[in-house]
Amino acid sequence: MLSLMKSMHEHIASELAILNSNPYFNVISKDKEQLTAQDIAAELKDAEHAGAERYIIREQGNDIGILEFLMHNPNDSCTWIGLLVIHGAYHGRGYGNAALALFDTIMRERGVTSHRLGVLASNAAAHAFWQRNGCIPVKPAVLPDGKDIMIYERTVD
């Protein structure tokens, strides 16, 4: 059974292991295969500044992923998933679906009925995952760093 542990500065090594196990994602999102501790520290600071919640996804003592979400995006008043990534060693085992089910449980408890997320245009595997999980394309957009994304919306199951 999955659980969430609030990600803090002392979890940078765990986040590095998770993110660096996904070099393709790092390249398309950060323009480099391997992230550094400084990159993760900056992400944690950005998440805190934005008011996002960031967690390590755990199962039986193993850190298998990262989930970051923002309960209220001031730009559209929607709840947003900012990041859901599973360690490469755990791909294909249903952990992404299990993490999404856990997220849905949290959102139902908080009274959220739908949420949004952005998927990098070049991330075909992520588009397929989110579409299989009921996401509907809303509109294309461009991130501040110039990367194209598709914004999806999903009803909480």
MDTraj code that builds the backbone (N, CA, C; nanometers):
import mdtraj as md
import numpy as np

residues = "MET LEU SER LEU MET LYS SER MET HIS GLU HIS ILE ALA SER GLU LEU ALA ILE LEU ASN SER ASN PRO TYR PHE ASN VAL ILE SER LYS ASP LYS GLU GLN LEU THR ALA GLN ASP ILE ALA ALA GLU LEU LYS ASP ALA GLU HIS ALA GLY ALA GLU ARG TYR ILE ILE ARG GLU GLN GLY ASN ASP ILE GLY ILE LEU GLU PHE LEU MET HIS ASN PRO ASN ASP SER CYS THR TRP ILE GLY LEU LEU VAL ILE HIS GLY ALA TYR HIS GLY ARG GLY TYR GLY ASN ALA ALA LEU ALA LEU PHE ASP THR ILE MET ARG GLU ARG GLY VAL THR SER HIS ARG LEU GLY VAL LEU ALA SER ASN ALA ALA ALA HIS ALA PHE TRP GLN ARG ASN GLY CYS ILE PRO VAL LYS PRO ALA VAL LEU PRO ASP GLY LYS ASP ILE MET ILE TYR GLU ARG THR VAL ASP".split()
xyz = np.array([
    [0.0840, -0.1186, 0.0000],
    [0.0000, 0.0000, 0.0000],
    [0.0882, 0.1245, 0.0000],
    [0.0529, 0.2176, -0.0837],
    [0.1322, 0.3393, -0.0948],
    [0.1010, 0.4367, 0.0177],
    [0.2018, 0.5151, 0.0525],
    [0.1843, 0.6229, 0.1491],
    [0.2641, 0.7430, 0.0986],
    [0.2352, 0.8569, 0.1577],
    [0.3048, 0.9798, 0.1213],
    [0.3821, 1.0326, 0.2411],
    [0.5015, 1.0813, 0.2137],
    [0.5853, 1.1442, 0.3151],
    [0.6207, 1.2829, 0.2618],
    [0.5936, 1.3841, 0.3413],
    [0.6237, 1.5199, 0.2971],
    [0.7712, 1.5309, 0.2591],
    [0.7960, 1.5820, 0.1404],
    [0.9333, 1.5972, 0.0932],
    [0.9927, 1.7248, 0.1497],
    [1.1103, 1.7105, 0.2064],
    [1.1800, 1.8249, 0.2637],
    [1.3258, 1.8199, 0.2197],
    [1.4010, 1.9169, 0.2631],
    [1.5398, 1.9286, 0.2204],
    [1.6199, 1.8004, 0.2472],
    [1.5905, 1.7343, 0.3565],
    [1.6660, 1.6125, 0.3889],
    [1.6314, 1.4945, 0.2977],
    [1.5328, 1.5110, 0.2074],
    [1.4957, 1.4052, 0.1135],
    [1.5505, 1.4290, -0.0272],
    [1.6413, 1.5233, -0.0408],
    [1.6950, 1.5546, -0.1733],
    [1.7590, 1.4329, -0.2384],
    [1.8335, 1.3525, -0.1639],
    [1.8985, 1.2344, -0.2219],
    [1.7953, 1.1369, -0.2770],
    [1.6857, 1.1197, -0.2063],
    [1.5798, 1.0311, -0.2530],
    [1.5160, 1.0854, -0.3802],
    [1.4883, 1.2146, -0.3825],
    [1.4311, 1.2764, -0.5021],
    [1.5275, 1.2658, -0.6199],
    [1.6556, 1.2852, -0.5936],
    [1.7553, 1.2721, -0.7010],
    [1.7535, 1.1311, -0.7608],
    [1.7468, 1.0308, -0.6752],
    [1.7452, 0.8930, -0.7234],
    [1.6217, 0.8676, -0.8100],
    [1.5081, 0.9184, -0.7673],
    [1.3837, 0.8993, -0.8426],
    [1.3919, 0.9715, -0.9765],
    [1.4242, 1.0991, -0.9724],
    [1.4250, 1.1778, -1.0961],
    [1.5356, 1.1340, -1.1913],
    [1.6519, 1.1029, -1.1387],
    [1.7626, 1.0637, -1.2268],
    [1.7470, 0.9224, -1.2826],
    [1.6480, 0.8485, -1.2329],
    [1.6167, 0.7189, -1.2930],
    [1.5293, 0.7356, -1.4179],
    [1.4942, 0.8592, -1.4475],
    [1.4099, 0.8940, -1.5621],
    [1.4802, 0.9976, -1.6505],
    [1.5928, 0.9611, -1.7127],
    [1.6699, 1.0598, -1.7885],
    [1.5926, 1.1239, -1.9041],
    [1.5042, 1.0499, -1.9693],
    [1.4264, 1.1087, -2.0791],
    [1.3407, 1.2237, -2.0265],
    [1.2728, 1.2009, -1.9142],
    [1.1907, 1.3059, -1.8554],
    [1.2760, 1.4266, -1.8180],
    [1.3938, 1.4022, -1.7615],
    [1.4822, 1.5128, -1.7249],
    [1.5221, 1.5937, -1.8474],
    [1.5518, 1.5251, -1.9563],
    [1.5926, 1.5956, -2.0796],
    [1.4790, 1.6830, -2.1317],
    [1.3578, 1.6270, -2.1391],
    [1.2486, 1.7067, -2.1964],
    [1.1977, 1.8141, -2.1009],
    [1.2160, 1.7937, -1.9710],
    [1.1665, 1.8935, -1.8760],
    [1.2736, 1.9921, -1.8299],
    [1.3987, 1.9461, -1.8175],
    [1.5053, 2.0301, -1.7622],
    [1.6251, 2.0465, -1.8552],
    [1.6175, 1.9858, -1.9757],
    [1.7240, 1.9973, -2.0770],
    [1.8563, 1.9341, -2.0350],
    [1.8504, 1.8365, -1.9446],
    [1.9699, 1.7605, -1.9075],
    [1.9273, 1.6256, -1.8520],
    [2.0141, 1.5243, -1.8710],
    [1.9799, 1.3891, -1.8284],
    [1.9817, 1.3709, -1.6774],
    [2.0768, 1.4330, -1.6106],
    [2.0930, 1.4146, -1.4668],
    [2.0754, 1.5480, -1.3942],
    [1.9921, 1.5450, -1.2920],
    [1.9727, 1.6638, -1.2098],
    [2.0738, 1.6614, -1.0951],
    [2.0901, 1.7752, -1.0315],
    [2.1822, 1.7890, -0.9188],
    [2.1021, 1.8170, -0.7905],
    [2.1701, 1.8079, -0.6793],
    [2.1070, 1.8422, -0.5518],
    [2.0585, 1.9863, -0.5534],
    [2.1321, 2.0735, -0.6199],
    [2.0913, 2.2142, -0.6300],
    [1.9609, 2.2277, -0.7097],
    [1.9452, 2.1462, -0.8149],
    [1.8214, 2.1483, -0.8930],
    [1.7021, 2.1099, -0.8055],
    [1.7194, 2.0056, -0.7259],
    [1.6102, 1.9598, -0.6398],
    [1.5816, 2.0630, -0.5316],
    [1.6844, 2.1199, -0.4729],
    [1.6650, 2.2234, -0.3710],
    [1.5859, 2.3402, -0.4294],
    [1.6158, 2.3782, -0.5526],
    [1.5431, 2.4871, -0.6183],
    [1.3971, 2.4472, -0.6419],
    [1.3730, 2.3223, -0.6815],
    [1.2348, 2.2764, -0.7010],
    [1.1569, 2.2791, -0.5699],
    [1.2201, 2.2344, -0.4626],
    [1.1542, 2.2368, -0.3320],
    [1.1208, 2.3793, -0.2903],
    [1.2133, 2.4701, -0.3142],
    [1.1901, 2.6109, -0.2799],
    [1.0774, 2.6689, -0.3646],
    [1.0770, 2.6379, -0.4947],
    [0.9713, 2.6861, -0.5837],
    [0.8346, 2.6320, -0.5408],
    [0.8304, 2.5035, -0.5054],
    [0.7048, 2.4425, -0.4613],
    [0.6531, 2.5114, -0.3352],
    [0.7435, 2.5338, -0.2408],
    [0.7040, 2.6006, -0.1167],
    [0.6544, 2.7421, -0.1441],
    [0.7258, 2.8142, -0.2287],
    [0.6874, 2.9523, -0.2628],
    [0.5487, 2.9566, -0.3287],
    [0.5192, 2.8573, -0.4121],
    [0.3910, 2.8533, -0.4821],
    [0.2771, 2.8025, -0.3937],
    [0.3115, 2.7453, -0.2783],
    [0.2099, 2.6876, -0.1910],
    [0.1746, 2.5446, -0.2280],
    [0.2593, 2.4802, -0.3077],
    [0.2348, 2.3420, -0.3487],
    [0.2738, 2.2457, -0.2370],
    [0.2108, 2.1315, -0.2382],
    [0.2453, 2.0220, -0.1482],
    [0.3277, 1.9221, -0.2282],
    [0.4403, 1.8796, -0.1738],
    [0.5300, 1.7864, -0.2436],
    [0.5600, 1.6697, -0.1508],
    [0.5420, 1.5493, -0.2052],
    [0.5555, 1.4284, -0.1257],
    [0.6418, 1.3247, -0.1970],
    [0.7082, 1.2432, -0.1157],
    [0.7719, 1.1213, -0.1636],
    [0.6654, 1.0124, -0.1548],
    [0.6481, 0.9366, -0.2627],
    [0.5563, 0.8234, -0.2637],
    [0.6352, 0.7023, -0.2157],
    [0.5814, 0.6345, -0.1149],
    [0.6541, 0.5227, -0.0542],
    [0.5692, 0.3968, -0.0562],
    [0.6401, 0.2839, -0.0606],
    [0.5766, 0.1545, -0.0404],
    [0.6748, 0.0649, 0.0321],
    [0.6330, 0.0141, 0.1458],
    [0.7141, -0.0766, 0.2266],
    [0.8568, -0.0254, 0.2459],
    [0.8683, 0.1021, 0.2793],
    [0.9987, 0.1607, 0.3081],
    [1.0792, 0.2021, 0.1864],
    [1.0272, 0.1767, 0.0668],
    [1.0970, 0.2168, -0.0555],
    [1.0385, 0.3459, -0.1100],
    [1.1262, 0.4372, -0.1480],
    [1.0836, 0.5624, -0.2093],
    [1.0696, 0.5369, -0.3586],
    [0.9438, 0.5380, -0.4065],
    [0.9199, 0.4971, -0.5449],
    [0.8748, 0.6100, -0.6368],
    [0.8460, 0.7269, -0.5816],
    [0.8005, 0.8341, -0.6686],
    [0.7883, 0.9664, -0.5968],
    [0.7451, 1.0645, -0.6731],
    [0.7231, 1.1999, -0.6215],
    [0.5871, 1.2471, -0.6706],
    [0.5120, 1.3088, -0.5827],
    [0.3844, 1.3705, -0.6165],
    [0.3860, 1.5131, -0.5643],
    [0.3591, 1.6068, -0.6545],
    [0.3474, 1.7467, -0.6151],
    [0.2156, 1.7987, -0.6688],
    [0.1423, 1.8705, -0.5845],
    [0.0172, 1.9291, -0.6304],
    [-0.0080, 2.0631, -0.5617],
    [-0.0899, 2.1426, -0.6288],
    [-0.1273, 2.2755, -0.5816],
    [-0.2786, 2.2755, -0.5650],
    [-0.3256, 2.2955, -0.4445],
    [-0.4691, 2.2890, -0.4183],
    [-0.5463, 2.3991, -0.4902],
    [-0.4851, 2.5171, -0.5019],
    [-0.5564, 2.6294, -0.5643],
    [-0.4588, 2.7098, -0.6496],
    [-0.4697, 2.6936, -0.7785],
    [-0.3868, 2.7726, -0.8699],
    [-0.4532, 2.9094, -0.8863],
    [-0.3844, 3.0171, -0.8500],
    [-0.4467, 3.1494, -0.8583],
    [-0.4792, 3.1917, -1.0019],
    [-0.4187, 3.1270, -1.1004],
    [-0.4452, 3.1641, -1.2395],
    [-0.5806, 3.1161, -1.2893],
    [-0.6301, 3.0034, -1.2358],
    [-0.7581, 2.9507, -1.2838],
    [-0.8460, 2.8945, -1.1719],
    [-0.8027, 2.9065, -1.0473],
    [-0.8762, 2.8585, -0.9298],
    [-0.8954, 2.7069, -0.9276],
    [-0.8148, 2.6334, -1.0034],
    [-0.8242, 2.4872, -1.0084],
    [-0.7143, 2.4231, -0.9245],
    [-0.7386, 2.2990, -0.8857],
    [-0.6356, 2.2153, -0.8265],
    [-0.5522, 2.1590, -0.9403],
    [-0.4198, 2.1554, -0.9221],
    [-0.3284, 2.1087, -1.0263],
    [-0.2313, 2.0052, -0.9712],
    [-0.2071, 1.9009, -1.0507],
    [-0.0927, 1.8139, -1.0260],
    [0.0246, 1.8789, -1.0979],
    [0.1301, 1.9070, -1.0233],
    [0.2490, 1.9664, -1.0823],
    [0.3509, 1.8617, -1.1240],
    [0.3512, 1.7479, -1.0531],
    [0.4473, 1.6435, -1.0830],
    [0.3965, 1.5111, -1.0274],
    [0.3979, 1.4104, -1.1110],
    [0.3793, 1.2726, -1.0671],
    [0.4800, 1.1910, -1.1452],
    [0.5833, 1.1455, -1.0763],
    [0.6894, 1.0688, -1.1417],
    [0.7200, 0.9465, -1.0559],
    [0.7377, 0.8337, -1.1245],
    [0.7686, 0.7075, -1.0582],
    [0.9120, 0.6686, -1.0940],
    [0.9861, 0.6184, -0.9957],
    [1.1236, 0.5724, -1.0182],
    [1.1244, 0.4742, -1.1350],
    [1.2222, 0.4875, -1.2221],
    [1.2306, 0.4038, -1.3408],
    [1.2277, 0.2543, -1.3122],
    [1.2841, 0.2123, -1.1998],
    [1.2860, 0.0703, -1.1648],
    [1.1466, 0.0158, -1.1361],
    [1.0501, 0.1041, -1.1130],
    [0.9146, 0.0623, -1.0791],
    [0.8157, 0.0850, -1.1929],
    [0.8631, 0.1292, -1.3083],
    [0.7732, 0.1503, -1.4222],
    [0.7093, 0.0192, -1.4649],
    [0.5867, 0.0298, -1.5129],
    [0.5177, -0.0869, -1.5663],
    [0.4596, -0.1811, -1.4628],
    [0.4578, -0.1404, -1.3379],
    [0.4072, -0.2271, -1.2303],
    [0.2783, -0.1749, -1.1668],
    [0.2207, -0.0704, -1.2253],
    [0.0950, -0.0176, -1.1734],
    [0.1101, 0.0887, -1.0662],
    [0.2322, 0.1301, -1.0377],
    [0.2513, 0.2294, -0.9318],
    [0.1976, 0.3681, -0.9700],
    [0.2039, 0.4030, -1.0965],
    [0.1465, 0.5302, -1.1398],
    [-0.0035, 0.5321, -1.1149],
    [-0.0707, 0.4238, -1.1514],
    [-0.2145, 0.4138, -1.1270],
    [-0.2455, 0.4144, -0.9780],
    [-0.1653, 0.3433, -0.8997],
    [-0.1868, 0.3397, -0.7547],
    [-0.1650, 0.4780, -0.6931],
    [-0.0640, 0.5501, -0.7400],
    [-0.0390, 0.6849, -0.6895],
    [-0.1545, 0.7779, -0.7252],
    [-0.2070, 0.7620, -0.8455],
    [-0.3208, 0.8438, -0.8863],
    [-0.4444, 0.8105, -0.8022],
    [-0.4655, 0.6834, -0.7705],
    [-0.5773, 0.6452, -0.6843],
    [-0.5618, 0.7059, -0.5446],
    [-0.4394, 0.7066, -0.4922],
    [-0.4138, 0.7695, -0.3626],
    [-0.4408, 0.9196, -0.3697],
    [-0.3959, 0.9835, -0.4773],
    [-0.4240, 1.1260, -0.4966],
    [-0.5752, 1.1498, -0.4991],
    [-0.6497, 1.0652, -0.5724],
    [-0.7952, 1.0796, -0.5781],
    [-0.8570, 1.0713, -0.4385],
    [-0.8092, 0.9789, -0.3573],
    [-0.8607, 0.9653, -0.2206],
    [-0.8399, 1.0945, -0.1423],
    [-0.7203, 1.1505, -0.1529],
    [-0.6898, 1.2763, -0.0831],
    [-0.7799, 1.3882, -0.1339],
    [-0.7979, 1.3951, -0.2654],
    [-0.8808, 1.5017, -0.3223],
    [-1.0268, 1.4863, -0.2796],
    [-1.0797, 1.3647, -0.2793],
    [-1.2182, 1.3442, -0.2336],
    [-1.2331, 1.3907, -0.0887],
    [-1.1336, 1.3569, -0.0035],
    [-1.1381, 1.3988, 0.1371],
    [-1.1368, 1.5503, 0.1501],
    [-1.0750, 1.6179, 0.0542],
    [-1.0668, 1.7643, 0.0578],
    [-1.1784, 1.8316, -0.0219],
    [-1.2692, 1.7530, -0.0762],
    [-1.3831, 1.8082, -0.1485],
    [-1.3546, 1.8501, -0.2916],
    [-1.2453, 1.8030, -0.3485],
    [-1.2088, 1.8381, -0.4860],
    [-1.2720, 1.7364, -0.5807],
    [-1.3373, 1.7851, -0.6858],
    [-1.4035, 1.6958, -0.7809],
    [-1.3304, 1.6849, -0.9142],
    [-1.2396, 1.7769, -0.9419],
    [-1.1607, 1.7692, -1.0650],
    [-1.0290, 1.8425, -1.0440],
    [-0.9349, 1.8130, -1.1325],
    [-0.8051, 1.8788, -1.1248],
    [-0.7485, 1.8906, -1.2645],
    [-0.6438, 1.9684, -1.2755],
    [-0.5747, 1.9884, -1.4027],
    [-0.4288, 1.9483, -1.3900],
    [-0.3657, 1.9311, -1.5044],
    [-0.2226, 1.9054, -1.5111],
    [-0.1752, 1.9410, -1.6499],
    [-0.0467, 1.9687, -1.6604],
    [0.0145, 1.9972, -1.7893],
    [0.1111, 1.8865, -1.8251],
    [0.1041, 1.8427, -1.9503],
    [0.1941, 1.7380, -1.9986],
    [0.2784, 1.7972, -2.1103],
    [0.4091, 1.7816, -2.0978],
    [0.4979, 1.8300, -2.2025],
    [0.4575, 1.7691, -2.3357],
    [0.4530, 1.8513, -2.4388],
    [0.4054, 1.8076, -2.5701],
    [0.4817, 1.6857, -2.6209],
    [0.6100, 1.6775, -2.5919],
    [0.6929, 1.5687, -2.6439],
    [0.6901, 1.4418, -2.5598],
    [0.6141, 1.4389, -2.4518],
    [0.6119, 1.3227, -2.3630],
    [0.4955, 1.2300, -2.3980],
    [0.5131, 1.1517, -2.5050],
    [0.4064, 1.0646, -2.5547],
    [0.3594, 0.9649, -2.4494],
    [0.4513, 0.9082, -2.3714],
    [0.4128, 0.8104, -2.2690],
    [0.3228, 0.8750, -2.1636],
    [0.3528, 0.9974, -2.1251],
    [0.2697, 1.0667, -2.0257],
    [0.1321, 1.0988, -2.0828],
    [0.1259, 1.1425, -2.2084],
    [-0.0056, 1.1680, -2.2703],
    [-0.0893, 1.0402, -2.2671],
    [-0.0294, 0.9271, -2.3035],
    [-0.1013, 0.7998, -2.3053],
    [-0.1492, 0.7630, -2.1645],
    [-0.0614, 0.7794, -2.0634],
    [-0.0980, 0.7475, -1.9255],
    [-0.2176, 0.8306, -1.8812],
    [-0.2095, 0.9612, -1.8996],
    [-0.3155, 1.0487, -1.8503],
    [-0.4449, 1.0282, -1.9268],
    [-0.4367, 1.0051, -2.0562],
    [-0.5589, 0.9800, -2.1333],
    [-0.6248, 0.8489, -2.0893],
    [-0.5444, 0.7449, -2.0630],
    [-0.5996, 0.6185, -2.0115],
    [-0.6691, 0.6391, -1.8774],
    [-0.6269, 0.7402, -1.8049],
    [-0.6824, 0.7674, -1.6722],
    [-0.7866, 0.8791, -1.6727],
    [-0.8495, 0.8998, -1.7873],
    [-0.9658, 0.9881, -1.7935],
    [-0.9395, 1.1355, -1.8134],
    [-0.8177, 1.1725, -1.8463],
    [-0.7884, 1.3140, -1.8692],
    [-0.8392, 1.3580, -2.0061],
    [-0.8983, 1.4743, -2.0086],
    [-0.9507, 1.5341, -2.1314],
    [-0.8652, 1.6565, -2.1640],
    [-0.8163, 1.6661, -2.2882],
    [-0.7384, 1.7855, -2.3250],
    [-0.8243, 1.9108, -2.3156],
    [-0.7686, 2.0153, -2.2545],
    [-0.8391, 2.1424, -2.2407],
    [-0.7873, 2.2418, -2.3435],
    [-0.6544, 2.2611, -2.3431],
    [-0.5953, 2.3546, -2.4385],
    [-0.4438, 2.3433, -2.4330],
    [-0.3786, 2.3775, -2.5427],
    [-0.2324, 2.3844, -2.5397],
    [-0.1884, 2.5115, -2.4676],
    [-0.0679, 2.5090, -2.4156],
    [-0.0116, 2.6261, -2.3476],
    [0.1404, 2.6185, -2.3599],
    [0.2046, 2.7253, -2.3163],
    [0.3506, 2.7321, -2.3176],
    [0.3963, 2.7673, -2.1767],
    [0.4893, 2.6876, -2.1247],
    [0.5455, 2.7136, -1.9921],
    [0.6346, 2.8376, -1.9970],
    [0.6639, 2.8963, -1.8801],
    [0.7526, 3.0136, -1.8776],
    [0.8895, 2.9890, -1.9425],
    [0.9357, 2.8625, -1.9420],
    [1.0653, 2.8328, -2.0035],
    [1.0543, 2.8073, -2.1545],
    [0.9338, 2.8258, -2.2098],
    [0.9140, 2.8117, -2.3534],
    [0.8730, 2.6731, -2.3991],
    [0.8592, 2.5780, -2.3084],
    [0.8214, 2.4417, -2.3465],
    [0.6697, 2.4327, -2.3677],
    [0.6318, 2.3646, -2.4772],
    [0.4907, 2.3453, -2.5088],
    [0.4327, 2.2339, -2.4233],
    [0.3114, 2.2572, -2.3751],
    [0.2396, 2.1560, -2.2982],
    [0.0958, 2.1470, -2.3483],
    [0.0315, 2.0380, -2.3083],
    [-0.1137, 2.0254, -2.3234],
    [-0.1698, 2.0242, -2.1822],
    [-0.2665, 2.1111, -2.1595],
    [-0.3358, 2.1123, -2.0305],
    [-0.4504, 2.0133, -2.0386],
    [-0.4563, 1.9259, -1.9387],
    [-0.5621, 1.8272, -1.9267],
    [-0.6440, 1.8575, -1.8027],
    [-0.7686, 1.8105, -1.8065],
    [-0.8527, 1.8156, -1.6888],
    [-0.9073, 1.6747, -1.6647],
    [-0.9205, 1.6410, -1.5389],
    [-0.9621, 1.5067, -1.5011],
    [-1.0586, 1.5137, -1.3831],
    [-1.1652, 1.4374, -1.3937],
    [-1.2592, 1.4242, -1.2833],
    [-1.1990, 1.3262, -1.1824],
    [-1.2084, 1.3587, -1.0545],
    [-1.1577, 1.2712, -0.9500],
    [-1.2473, 1.1487, -0.9441],
    [-1.1856, 1.0309, -0.9573],
    [-1.2624, 0.9046, -0.9527],
    [-1.3041, 0.8697, -0.8125],
])
top = md.Topology()
chain = top.add_chain()
for i, resn in enumerate(residues, 1):
    res = top.add_residue(resn, chain, resSeq=i)
    for name in ("N", "CA", "C"):
        top.add_atom(name, md.element.get_by_symbol(name[0]), res)
traj = md.Trajectory(xyz[None], top)
